[in-house]
Amino acid sequence: MKSSRSLDKLFEEAHDDLAILVTRTRQLRRWTGLFRSQIDAELAPHCYLSSIDEAILTVYVDSAAWATRLRFQVPQLIPQLRTINPIFSKLEKILVKVLPPSYSATGKPSRQTGPTMSSENANGINSLSESIDDQPLQQALQRLARHAADK
């Protein structure tokens, strides 16, 4: 027989971790907006801030062509960013990295359409779904778990 826990109980147990994750996501979204406001409008939607560590900003772009365009802007961009927000005040270096392609069933590279999930995470979601009595939610979690990248 399945053990059942309410969603409220699950969210209560995960509250601190979720709060940290939500806060960090909001920060990165806000900083990404600030960053994008300082670069070419054509380039902006292809740039994603990954982290700000001390004096190093890591930015991912979705192709090598966009990476090259961004790298040309870096010398002028660093002083601009330092003045627009205190988070960038100690900025000395911008690392530009290209998002890796995902591979289709044919073996040909194709751009990833969204985040991927590991088998381990998929198994965790499946386990969670088994402990929930709400049928539509249980089915939704099982569908989500089927999207694991390495299944």
C-alpha positions as CSV (number, residue, x, y, z in Angstrom):
1,M,0.0,0.0,0.0
2,K,1.2,3.5,-0.8
3,S,2.2,5.9,1.9
4,S,0.7,9.2,1.2
5,R,1.8,12.7,2.2
6,S,0.1,15.9,1.4
7,L,1.6,18.4,-1.0
8,D,1.6,20.9,1.9
9,K,3.8,18.6,3.9
10,L,6.2,18.0,1.0
11,F,6.5,21.8,0.3
12,E,6.9,22.5,4.0
13,E,9.8,20.0,4.2
14,A,11.5,21.4,1.1
15,H,10.7,25.1,1.9
16,D,14.2,26.2,2.8
17,D,15.8,24.6,-0.3
18,L,13.0,25.9,-2.5
19,A,13.3,29.4,-1.1
20,I,17.0,29.5,-1.7
21,L,16.5,28.2,-5.3
22,V,13.8,30.7,-6.0
23,T,15.8,33.6,-4.6
24,R,18.9,32.6,-6.7
25,T,16.8,32.2,-9.8
26,R,15.3,35.6,-9.4
27,Q,18.7,37.2,-8.8
28,L,20.2,35.6,-11.9
29,R,17.1,36.6,-14.0
30,R,17.5,40.2,-12.7
31,W,21.2,40.3,-13.4
32,T,20.7,38.7,-16.8
33,G,18.3,41.6,-17.6
34,L,20.9,44.1,-16.5
35,F,23.6,42.4,-18.5
36,R,21.4,42.2,-21.6
37,S,20.6,45.9,-21.4
38,Q,24.3,46.7,-22.0
39,I,24.8,44.6,-25.1
40,D,23.5,44.6,-28.7
41,A,19.8,43.9,-28.9
42,E,20.4,41.2,-31.5
43,L,22.9,39.4,-29.2
44,A,21.0,39.8,-25.9
45,P,18.5,37.0,-26.2
46,H,21.3,34.5,-26.8
47,C,23.1,35.3,-23.5
48,Y,22.4,33.6,-20.2
49,L,24.2,34.5,-17.0
50,S,25.4,31.4,-15.2
51,S,27.3,32.7,-12.2
52,I,29.0,35.7,-10.6
53,D,32.0,34.6,-8.6
54,E,34.1,37.3,-7.1
55,A,35.5,39.2,-10.1
56,I,34.4,36.6,-12.8
57,L,31.1,36.6,-14.6
58,T,30.3,33.4,-16.5
59,V,27.9,33.9,-19.5
60,Y,26.6,31.1,-21.7
61,V,25.6,31.7,-25.3
62,D,23.8,29.4,-27.6
63,S,26.3,29.2,-30.5
64,A,29.9,29.8,-31.2
65,A,28.9,32.7,-33.5
66,W,27.2,34.5,-30.7
67,A,30.2,33.8,-28.4
68,T,32.5,35.5,-30.8
69,R,30.3,38.6,-31.0
70,L,30.1,38.8,-27.3
71,R,33.8,38.3,-26.8
72,F,34.4,41.4,-29.0
73,Q,32.2,43.5,-26.7
74,V,33.9,42.3,-23.4
75,P,36.6,45.0,-23.2
76,Q,33.9,47.8,-23.3
77,L,31.3,45.8,-21.4
78,I,33.3,45.3,-18.2
79,P,33.5,49.0,-17.3
80,Q,29.9,49.6,-18.3
81,L,28.7,46.7,-16.0
82,R,30.7,48.0,-13.1
83,T,28.7,51.2,-13.1
84,I,25.2,49.9,-13.4
85,N,24.9,47.6,-10.3
86,P,27.0,46.8,-7.2
87,I,27.0,43.1,-8.0
88,F,29.3,43.9,-11.0
89,S,31.5,46.4,-9.1
90,K,34.5,44.1,-8.7
91,L,34.1,42.6,-12.2
92,E,37.5,41.9,-13.9
93,K,36.8,39.1,-16.3
94,I,33.9,37.7,-18.4
95,L,34.0,34.1,-19.3
96,V,32.0,33.3,-22.4
97,K,31.0,29.7,-22.9
98,V,28.9,28.0,-25.6
99,L,26.0,25.8,-24.5
100,P,26.6,22.2,-25.5
101,P,24.4,20.8,-28.2
102,S,22.2,17.8,-27.4
103,Y,22.1,14.9,-29.8
104,S,19.0,13.6,-31.5
105,A,18.2,9.9,-32.0
106,T,19.9,10.1,-35.5
107,G,23.2,11.1,-33.9
108,K,23.2,14.5,-35.5
109,P,23.7,17.5,-33.3
110,S,20.7,19.7,-32.6
111,R,20.2,22.6,-30.3
112,Q,18.7,21.6,-27.0
113,T,15.1,22.8,-26.7
114,G,15.0,23.0,-22.9
115,P,16.5,21.7,-19.7
116,T,17.4,18.0,-19.4
117,M,16.9,15.7,-16.5
118,S,19.2,12.9,-15.2
119,S,17.9,9.3,-14.6
120,E,18.6,9.8,-10.9
121,N,16.2,12.8,-10.8
122,A,13.7,11.0,-12.9
123,N,13.7,8.1,-10.4
124,G,13.2,10.6,-7.6
125,I,10.2,12.1,-9.3
126,N,8.8,8.7,-9.9
127,S,9.2,7.8,-6.3
128,L,7.5,11.0,-5.3
129,S,4.6,10.4,-7.6
130,E,4.0,7.0,-5.9
131,S,3.4,8.7,-2.6
132,I,0.8,11.1,-3.9
133,D,-2.9,10.3,-3.9
134,D,-3.9,13.1,-6.2
135,Q,-4.3,11.2,-9.5
136,P,-3.8,14.1,-12.0
137,L,-0.7,15.3,-10.1
138,Q,0.7,11.7,-9.9
139,Q,0.3,11.3,-13.7
140,A,1.8,14.7,-14.4
141,L,4.9,13.8,-12.3
142,Q,5.2,10.5,-14.1
143,R,5.1,12.2,-17.5
144,L,7.8,14.6,-16.3
145,A,10.0,11.8,-15.2
146,R,9.8,10.2,-18.7
147,H,11.8,13.2,-20.0
148,A,15.1,12.0,-18.5
149,A,18.0,12.7,-20.8
150,D,19.9,9.5,-20.1
151,K,17.0,7.0,-20.1
